[in-house]
Amino acid sequence: MVGQGPSWDVVADIQLLLQFHFMQNAFLAGTLVALLAGATGYFVVLRGQSFVAHMLSQVGFPGAAAGVLLHVSPVLGLITFCVAAAVGIGWLGRDVEAGNRAESAAVGSILAFSLGLGLLFFRLYAGSAQGIYAFLFGSILGIADRDVLLTFAIAAAGLAVLVWMGRPLVFASVDPDVAAARGVPVRLVSIGFLVILALAVAITVQIVGTLLIFALLVAPGASALQLTARPGLGFVLSIVLALAFTWVGLALAYFSDFPVGFFVTSLAFGAYVVIRAPKTLPVRTRAVYA
């Protein structure tokens, strides 16, 4: 990107990374996005709702297209469509549990309808489609100051609610029947989590785009669950991994001609493979390596 590779002087490289305002915004927004995506992603994997995260990411494209068509912020369109889809899953799915059939049917139906809307909005828009295409693969290097402020507001609100409902959410995710018997409002907690997930999707799109969103919403949480079964530690590890993938991905993209999304997704996938691979070996082989 800058034509000058990194050196062995880490301090000088960091100063070089942050010398431009657009990179300062990229790191600020990337940090906020990674915090919320890592925290939310842990529960996505714990609850077995990766398909829901995938659906919400696809809903983001028609949301951005609607924003461009109506001459408003595409991020606002993303948030509106993602939150509406999350509420729709909770309403149509009735008993909102991790991976149940009603939820899967609701996800598929909403996904099909939203993609149809996206095609309609795209055909109606007479201007350049560059602004819409940017949301397919991410556009973090073009984030403006107002986008950073919006990202901060969403990330802060999402994290606060997630921490507040953390205990009942873990209980409802691990054993929803027992949680309901103990008085936990499982349905309300589940819908609340879906709304937070929708907000996380809406701001994560800025980094990796709707096509690569699994990198930050699934991979860190999946890796954390492979490393520990303790919810608190797994939650923290998921956030740390998301931050590492984002920061290193931004740095590598700055010193090369490749997009940020490529590095973030490659790092996330590579880390998951490295962490998961030893557990796929036969017991006898693992004992040799141990």
N, C-alpha and C positions, 0 to 999 in steps of 0.2 A: 504493500500500500504506500509506503514511504520511500521504497527503494534502498533502504539502509537496514541491514539485519541487526539483530540484538548482539550485544557484546558481553564480555564477562563482568562488566561493571554494572551490577544490578541497580544501584542508585541512579546512575546516569540513564539507564534504560527506562526506569520509572519516570524520571523527569522528562525524557523524550516522549513517553507515552501520554503524559498529561500536559504537554505544552500547548495543545490546541483545545479550544473550548468544546468542540464537538466530541472529542475523546473524553473530556471531563464529564459531559452529559451522558456519554455512553457508559462510563464506569458507574456513575451515580444511578442511572436507570437500571443498568445491569445488576448492580448490587441489590437494589430494592426488589427487582423481579426475582432474582435468585432466592432471596429470603422467603418471599411468599410462595414461590413455586416449590422450593425444597420442603417447606413446612407442609404445604397442601399435598404435595406428591407422596409424602410418607403415608398419609391416610388413604390416598387413592389406591396405592398398592395393598395396604392393609385391608381395605374393604373390597378389593377385587373389582374396582370400578375404572379400570383402564379404558374400557370401551366408552364409558361416559366421558372421560377426558378427551378421547379421540373425537367423539361427536361434537363436543363443545368447541373444539379447535376448528372443526369444519364449519360450524355455524358462524365462526368469526369471519369467514370470507364474505358471505352475503351481508353480514353486518357492516363490514368495511365498505362494501360496494354500495350499500344503502346510504352510508354517510357521504361518500363521494357524490352519489347521485343527487342527494338533497343539499349539497354544498355545506355540510357541517363536518366536524371532526370525524374522521374514520374511526378513531379510538372510541368516540362516543357511540358510534354505531356498533362497534364490537361489544362494548359493555352492555348495551341495551339488548342485543340479540342473544348474547351468552346468558345473561341473567334470566331473560324470558324463557330460554330453552331449559335452564336449570329448574325454574319453577314449573315448567311444563312436565318435566320428568317426574317431579315430586307429585304433581296432581294426577297425571295419567297412570303413573306407576302404582298408585294407591299405597300398598305396603312397601315403602322404600327400604330395601335391604340390599346388602352387598351382592350384586350379581343375580337377583331373582328374575324370574321370567317376565313378570309384569314390567319391571324396569327395562329389560332388554327390548321388549316390544315398543315401549314408549321411546326409547333411544333411537331405534331404527326408524320409527315413523317420523319423529321430529327431524332426524338427519335427512331423510329423503325430501321432506317438505322444504327445509332450509336450503338445500342444494338447488332445488327448483327455483326458489326465490333469488338465489345468487345468480343463476343464469339469466333470469328475467331482468334483474337490475343491471347486469353487465351489458345486455343487449340494448337497454333503454339509454344507457350513458353514451353520450355522443362525443365526449372529449377523449383525451389520452387515457389509456388504461394503466399507465405506469404506476400511478398511485395505488391502484388496486393490486397490481402484481406484487408490489413491495410487501404486502401483507402475507403473501404466500411463502416467502423465504426470509422475511425479517428485514427491518430497516433501522436498526439501532444506531448506526452511525449518522443518521439524519434526524435524530431526536432533538426537538427544540426545548427551550427552557420551560415552556408551559406544559409540555409532555412529561418532563421530569417532575414537576409539581403535582400533576395528576397521578402519576405513578406512585409518588410518595404518599398521597392521600389514600389511594386504594390499598397499597401495601400495608400501611400503618393500620388502617381499619380492619383489613382482612386478618392480619396477624393478631391484633388485639382480640377479635372475636374468636379466633381459632384457639388461642391460649385460654380464654375464658371458658370455652366449651370443651377443652381438651379431655378432661377426665370422663365425662359422659360420652364423648365421641369415641374414645378408645373402648369403653365398655360396650357401647352399641355396635361397634365394628366387630369386636371379637365374638360376642354372644348376644345378639339382639333380643332373643327370647327371654333370657335371664334378665337382661337389662330392663326390658319392659315390665317384667314381673316385679322388679325392685323399684319401680316407679319412674324410671328414666323415660322422658318423652321421646322415644326412638324416632318416630316419624318427624317430629319437629326438628330434632337434632340433625337428622339426615338431610332434610330440606335446607336447613341452615348451612350445612357443609357444602351442599351442591351450589348454593349461591356464592360461597367463598371460592369454590373451585372455578365457577364461571368468571369471577373477577380475576383470579390468578391466570386463567387462560387468556383473558382479554389483554392483560399487560405483558404476558410472556410472549405473545405473538410478535411484539416489537423486536425481540431478539432473534428468535429462530423461525418465525413465520408459522402459519397454520399447518404447513405440510411436515414440519420437523419439531412440533411442539412436545412430542414425547421425550425429547432429550432432557428437558428440565422438569417435566411433570411426572415422569415415571422412572427414568433411569436412576436418579439419586435415591429415591425412596426404595426402589428394588434392591439397589446395592446395600443400603443401610439395613434392610431386613435380612440380607444374607450375612451381615456382619454381627448383628446382635438381635436377640429376641426381647430385649428390654425396651418398652415404648419410649421412655424418656431419652435414653441414649440414642435409640434409632432416629427419633425426631431430630435431635441435634446433628447427628451424622448426616442425615439427608440434607439439611441446610448447608452444612460445611461442604459437602460434595458439590451441591448446586453452585455455591459461591466459587469454588475452585474451578469448575468447568467454565463458568462465565468469565472469570478474570483471565484465566489462561487462554481461553478462546479469543477474547478481545485482544490480548497482547499478540498472539500469533497472527491474527488477522491484520493487525496494524503493521507488522513487519513483513507482510507477504501480500500477494495479490489474490488471495482466496477469501471467500466470504466468511463472516463470523459464524453463521449457522453451521457451516461444514465442520469447523473446528469444535464447536460446542457439542454437536451431536456425535462426532467421532470420539472425543474425549469421554463423553458419558457412556457410549456403547463399549468402548475399550475397557473402561474401569469396571463395568458390570461383568464383562466376559472374564477379566482377570480375577475378580472376586468370586464369580460363580463357578469357574472352571474346576477348581480343586474338588468341589462338592459333587461333580459329575463323574469323577474317577471312581473305580471300584475301591472298596474298603481296603483291600490289601495294598493297592497302589498308593493310596493316601497314607497308609502307615509307613511306607518306605520313604515318602517325601517328608513325613513328619520327623 
